[in-house]
Amino acid sequence: MPRLFEGMSRLGTETAFEVLARAEELARSGRDIINLGIGQPDFKTPPHIVEAAVRALRDGHHGYTPAPGIPGIREAVARDISVYRSVEVDPSRVVVVPGGKVTMFFAIVMFGKPGVEIMYPNPGFPIYESVINFTGARAVPIPLLEERNFSFDAEAVLEAVTPATRLIILNTPANPTGGVVPRSEIEKLVAGLVEYPDVFLLSDEIYCRMLYDGLEHATLLAYPEIADRVILLDGWSKTYAMTGWRLGYAVWPAELAELATRLAINCHSCVNAPTQFAGIAALEGPQDAVGDMVAAFDKRRSVIVEGLNALPGVSCRVPGGAFYAFPNVTETGLDARQFQNQLLETAGVATVAGTSFGAFGEGYARFSYANSEENIRRALERVGNLLAEQENA
């Protein structure tokens, strides 16, 4: 075995991709698999966005670009933030990267080292905890509890801050729970963080356009008391059905933007040029497809929540955002991983165990409703049949 950096042994993974690989393996063997596991829209990228990339290729945009992104896309991001978040940011603070994970990695590596603490949501996107552990920092979970609709308790978060805390990661609307943090709770947190001027925040707002029931997004950038310590993570993958394009961005505090650019230079040089032109077209072109997609998700949300709550041993809160349901499966008698495996191997339904998102995910499973209403209903029927058989066994 080669002698490697010890952090490699602490690096985790994203189980959703492992489930996807197994689902595809079963499908190749002839099984009919319904995938409610992977977190990506089942819609195609809108045609005007695709055409912008094709046009960029035909126009000769085949070379390197500035590491933080071409001026046009950084300016488009700044305008978009002004429109949808009512916050003005200087384009010089925008760094465009190949996907949201890059921003996570950069931010956590900047702050993480042995002896410091980084707080993160649990259950939460698994890469947060993985990269924190990789750096040698102590990963401190922020419990997202079902009884709070998978929001956090601002007072509990503030009580957990110590002199070793360097970064707090927040995600709303959230993956995997679909939970949305109420504005009132965010305001309590912001007021308390005024007392901790050395603590920075990574605000993962990748699902900010996917909200239901009249809920409104509250961005941390809108609070001047802490805005100079906020790293805003967003991108095109979810909002514009562009997961495979690998295009994200961050708004960095002015003092960190240059460091993020240096990391980009050392890591990936730049985002590929045609994709950046597609990103501009997405932000500046018609937004009808976004509204249509969210409306479709809203209908599917009703179907899946109603269906899950009708299953024996399953109960599910109504998610306020994103495209995930996170039902409690404790009463089925199966733990999270057993539930995931039985659904896939026996019922042909791909989901992701709640423990893939942290220890507080035990007893839960993530169902993505980024699939057709027909497939969601078929999947629920299969799960219902499986659980009924087990109940009657």
C-alpha positions in Angstrom: 0.0 0.0 0.0 1.5 3.4 -0.9 2.2 5.9 1.8 -0.5 8.5 1.3 -1.7 11.7 3.0 -3.5 10.4 6.1 -6.6 12.5 5.3 -7.3 10.1 2.4 -8.4 7.5 4.9 -11.0 9.9 6.3 -12.5 10.8 2.9 -16.1 9.6 2.5 -18.3 9.3 -0.5 -21.8 10.1 -1.8 -23.9 7.0 -1.5 -26.5 8.2 -4.0 -24.0 7.4 -6.7 -23.4 4.0 -5.3 -27.1 3.3 -5.3 -27.3 4.7 -8.9 -24.6 2.3 -10.0 -26.3 -0.7 -8.4 -29.7 0.3 -9.9 -28.1 0.5 -13.4 -26.4 -2.9 -12.9 -29.8 -4.4 -12.0 -31.4 -2.6 -15.0 -28.8 -4.1 -17.3 -29.6 -7.5 -16.0 -33.2 -7.0 -17.1 -34.8 -5.8 -13.9 -37.4 -2.9 -14.1 -35.9 -0.3 -11.7 -37.7 2.9 -10.7 -35.0 5.4 -9.6 -36.1 7.7 -6.7 -32.6 7.9 -5.4 -30.6 10.3 -7.6 -31.0 14.0 -6.9 -31.3 15.5 -10.3 -34.3 16.9 -12.2 -35.7 14.6 -14.8 -36.3 17.5 -17.2 -34.1 18.4 -20.1 -32.0 21.6 -20.1 -34.1 24.3 -21.8 -33.3 24.5 -25.6 -32.2 28.2 -25.5 -29.5 27.3 -23.0 -28.3 24.3 -25.1 -28.2 26.6 -28.2 -26.1 29.2 -26.4 -23.4 26.5 -25.8 -23.6 25.3 -29.3 -23.3 28.8 -30.6 -20.3 29.5 -28.4 -18.5 26.4 -29.9 -19.3 27.5 -33.4 -18.1 31.0 -32.6 -14.7 29.7 -31.6 -14.8 29.8 -27.8 -12.5 26.8 -27.5 -9.8 28.1 -25.2 -9.0 28.9 -21.6 -11.0 31.5 -19.8 -10.1 33.6 -16.7 -10.0 31.3 -13.7 -13.0 32.8 -11.8 -15.1 32.9 -15.0 -15.5 35.2 -18.0 -16.7 38.7 -17.1 -20.1 38.2 -18.7 -21.1 35.3 -16.5 -19.8 36.9 -13.3 -21.8 40.0 -14.1 -24.9 37.9 -15.0 -24.6 36.2 -11.6 -24.4 39.5 -9.8 -27.5 40.7 -11.6 -29.4 37.5 -10.8 -28.6 37.9 -7.1 -29.9 41.4 -7.3 -33.2 40.3 -8.9 -33.9 37.1 -6.8 -32.3 38.0 -3.5 -32.5 41.8 -3.5 -28.8 42.0 -2.6 -26.1 43.9 -4.6 -22.8 42.1 -5.0 -19.7 43.1 -6.9 -18.9 40.7 -9.8 -15.3 40.6 -8.6 -16.5 38.5 -5.6 -18.1 35.9 -7.9 -16.1 32.7 -8.7 -17.6 30.3 -11.2 -16.6 26.7 -10.7 -17.4 23.2 -12.2 -20.3 22.4 -9.8 -21.3 23.3 -6.2 -19.1 20.7 -4.6 -16.0 22.7 -5.7 -17.2 25.6 -3.6 -17.8 23.3 -0.6 -14.3 21.8 -1.0 -12.6 25.2 -1.3 -14.4 26.7 1.7 -13.9 23.7 4.0 -10.2 23.4 3.0 -9.7 27.1 3.7 -10.9 26.8 7.2 -10.4 23.2 8.2 -7.3 21.9 10.0 -6.6 19.8 13.1 -7.7 21.7 16.2 -10.6 23.7 14.7 -14.3 22.9 14.5 -16.7 23.2 11.5 -20.4 22.9 12.1 -22.6 21.2 9.5 -26.2 20.1 9.1 -27.0 16.4 10.0 -28.7 14.8 8.2 -27.1 16.8 5.4 -25.3 16.6 2.1 -22.6 13.9 2.8 -19.8 15.9 1.2 -19.8 18.4 4.1 -18.8 15.9 6.7 -16.5 14.0 4.4 -14.4 17.0 3.5 -14.3 18.3 7.1 -12.9 15.0 8.2 -10.5 15.0 5.3 -9.0 18.3 6.6 -8.5 16.9 10.1 -11.0 19.5 11.6 -13.6 18.3 14.1 -17.0 17.9 12.4 -19.7 19.2 14.8 -23.3 18.2 13.7 -26.2 20.6 13.7 -29.1 18.2 14.3 -32.0 18.6 11.9 -34.9 17.0 13.8 -38.2 15.8 12.4 -40.2 17.5 15.2 -38.8 20.9 13.9 -39.7 20.0 10.3 -36.0 19.3 9.8 -35.0 22.9 10.6 -32.3 23.8 13.1 -32.7 25.4 16.5 -30.8 28.7 16.4 -30.2 28.8 20.1 -28.8 25.3 20.1 -26.5 26.2 17.2 -25.2 29.3 19.0 -24.6 27.3 22.2 -22.5 24.8 20.3 -20.1 27.6 19.0 -16.7 27.4 20.8 -13.4 29.3 20.4 -12.4 26.6 18.0 -15.3 27.2 15.6 -14.2 28.6 12.3 -17.1 27.8 9.9 -20.8 27.0 10.1 -22.4 25.3 7.0 -26.1 25.9 6.4 -28.4 24.5 3.7 -31.9 25.7 3.1 -34.0 24.4 1.3 -32.2 21.2 2.4 -30.9 18.0 0.9 -31.9 15.3 1.9 -34.9 16.4 4.0 -36.6 19.1 1.9 -36.7 21.2 5.1 -36.8 25.0 5.0 -35.4 27.1 7.8 -37.9 29.7 8.9 -36.8 33.3 8.5 -37.4 33.8 12.2 -34.8 31.2 13.1 -32.3 32.6 10.6 -32.7 36.0 12.2 -32.1 34.6 15.7 -29.0 32.9 14.4 -27.7 36.1 12.7 -28.3 38.2 15.8 -26.3 35.7 17.9 -23.5 35.4 15.4 -22.7 39.1 15.8 -21.0 38.0 19.0 -18.7 35.7 17.1 -17.0 37.9 14.5 -14.4 35.2 13.6 -16.9 32.6 12.6 -17.6 32.4 8.8 -20.6 30.8 7.1 -21.0 28.7 4.1 -24.6 29.1 2.9 -25.6 26.4 0.5 -28.6 27.9 -1.4 -28.6 25.6 -4.4 -32.4 24.9 -4.0 -33.4 28.5 -3.3 -35.8 28.6 -6.3 -37.6 25.4 -5.3 -40.0 26.4 -2.6 -43.7 25.6 -2.1 -46.7 26.7 -0.2 -45.8 30.4 -0.5 -42.5 30.0 1.4 -39.9 32.6 0.7 -36.2 32.2 0.6 -34.1 34.1 3.2 -30.5 34.4 2.0 -27.8 35.1 4.6 -26.3 37.6 2.2 -29.2 39.9 3.0 -28.0 40.5 6.6 -25.4 43.3 6.7 -24.3 42.3 10.2 -22.7 39.1 8.9 -22.7 39.5 5.1 -18.9 40.1 5.0 -18.5 36.6 6.5 -20.9 34.7 4.2 -19.8 32.4 1.4 -22.9 31.9 -0.8 -23.1 28.7 -2.8 -25.4 28.4 -5.8 -25.4 27.2 -9.3 -27.3 26.0 -12.4 -27.6 22.3 -11.8 -31.0 22.1 -10.0 -32.7 25.3 -11.2 -32.1 24.8 -14.9 -31.8 21.0 -15.0 -28.0 21.3 -15.8 -26.5 18.7 -13.5 -24.3 17.2 -16.1 -23.0 20.6 -17.3 -21.0 21.0 -14.1 -21.5 24.7 -13.5 -21.8 26.4 -10.1 -20.7 29.7 -8.5 -20.0 31.2 -5.1 -20.1 34.8 -3.9 -17.1 35.1 -1.6 -16.2 37.7 1.0 -13.9 40.2 -0.7 -10.9 39.0 1.3 -11.4 35.4 0.2 -12.3 35.8 -3.4 -8.7 36.0 -4.5 -7.8 32.9 -2.5 -10.7 31.0 -4.1 -9.4 32.0 -7.5 -6.0 30.7 -6.6 -7.5 27.4 -5.6 -9.3 27.3 -8.9 -6.1 27.9 -10.8 -4.4 25.1 -8.9 -7.3 22.7 -9.2 -9.1 23.0 -12.5 -7.8 26.2 -14.3 -11.2 27.3 -15.4 -14.7 26.1 -16.2 -15.1 25.1 -19.9 -15.9 28.1 -22.1 -19.1 27.0 -23.9 -20.7 26.0 -20.6 -20.2 29.5 -19.3 -22.1 31.0 -22.2 -24.9 28.5 -21.5 -24.9 29.8 -17.9 -25.4 33.4 -19.1 -28.3 32.3 -21.3 -29.9 30.5 -18.4 -29.8 33.5 -16.1 -30.7 36.1 -18.7 -33.1 34.2 -20.8 -36.8 33.2 -20.3 -37.5 31.7 -16.9 -40.7 29.9 -17.9 -39.1 26.4 -17.7 -38.0 27.0 -14.1 -41.6 27.8 -13.1 -43.0 24.9 -15.0 -40.5 22.5 -13.4 -41.2 23.7 -9.9 -44.9 23.4 -10.5 -44.5 19.8 -11.6 -42.4 19.0 -8.6 -45.1 20.6 -6.4 -47.7 18.2 -7.8 -45.4 15.2 -7.4 -44.7 16.3 -3.8 -48.4 15.9 -3.0 -48.5 12.5 -4.6 -45.4 11.1 -2.9 -46.2 12.5 0.6 -49.7 11.2 0.5 -48.5 7.9 -0.8 -45.7 7.5 1.8 -48.1 8.3 4.6 -50.4 5.5 3.4 -47.6 2.9 3.7 -47.5 0.6 6.7 -44.9 1.7 9.2 -44.0 4.9 7.3 -44.7 8.6 8.1 -43.6 11.6 6.2 -43.6 15.3 6.9 -44.4 17.7 4.0 -41.2 19.1 2.6 -41.1 22.8 2.1 -38.5 22.9 -0.7 -36.1 21.0 -3.0 -37.4 17.7 -4.5 -36.9 15.3 -1.7 -39.2 13.5 0.8 -37.6 12.2 4.0 -40.0 9.7 5.6 -39.6 8.1 8.9 -39.4 4.3 8.4 -38.7 3.2 12.0 -42.0 1.4 12.4 -41.2 -0.9 9.4 -38.8 -2.7 11.7 -36.0 -2.1 9.3 -33.0 0.2 9.8 -32.2 2.8 7.1 -29.7 0.7 5.2 -31.9 -2.4 5.3 -34.9 -0.4 4.1 -32.8 1.0 1.2 -31.4 -2.4 0.2 -34.7 -4.3 0.4 -36.5 -1.6 -1.7 -33.9 -1.8 -4.4 -33.1 -5.5 -4.5 -36.6 -6.9 -3.9 -39.1 -4.1 -5.0 -36.9 -2.6 -7.7 -37.2 0.9 -6.2 -34.0 3.0 -5.7 -33.9 5.2 -2.6 -31.1 6.4 -0.4 -30.7 5.4 3.3 -30.9 8.3 5.7 -27.6 7.3 7.3 -25.9 8.2 4.0 -26.5 11.8 5.1 -25.2 11.4 8.7 -25.9 9.6 12.0 -29.1 11.6 12.6 -30.5 10.1 9.4 -31.0 6.7 11.0 -34.6 5.6 10.7 -35.2 7.6 7.6 -34.9 7.3 3.8 -34.6 9.9 1.0 -37.1 9.6 -1.8 -36.4 12.0 -4.8 -39.6 13.0 -6.5 -37.6 14.2 -9.5 -39.3 11.5 -11.5 -42.6 11.2 -13.4 -45.9 11.1 -11.4 -46.5 7.7 -13.1 -43.2 6.3 -11.9 -43.7 7.7 -8.4 -47.1 6.0 -8.1 -45.7 2.7 -9.5 -42.8 2.9 -6.9 -45.2 3.5 -4.0 -47.3 0.5 -5.0 -44.2 -1.7 -5.1 -43.0 -0.4 -1.7 -46.5 -0.9 -0.3 -46.7 -4.5 -1.5 -43.2 -5.3 0.0 -44.1 -3.8 3.4 -47.5 -5.5 3.4 -45.9 -8.9 2.7 -43.4 -8.3 5.6 -46.2 -7.2 7.9 -48.2 -10.3 7.2 -45.2 -12.7 7.3 
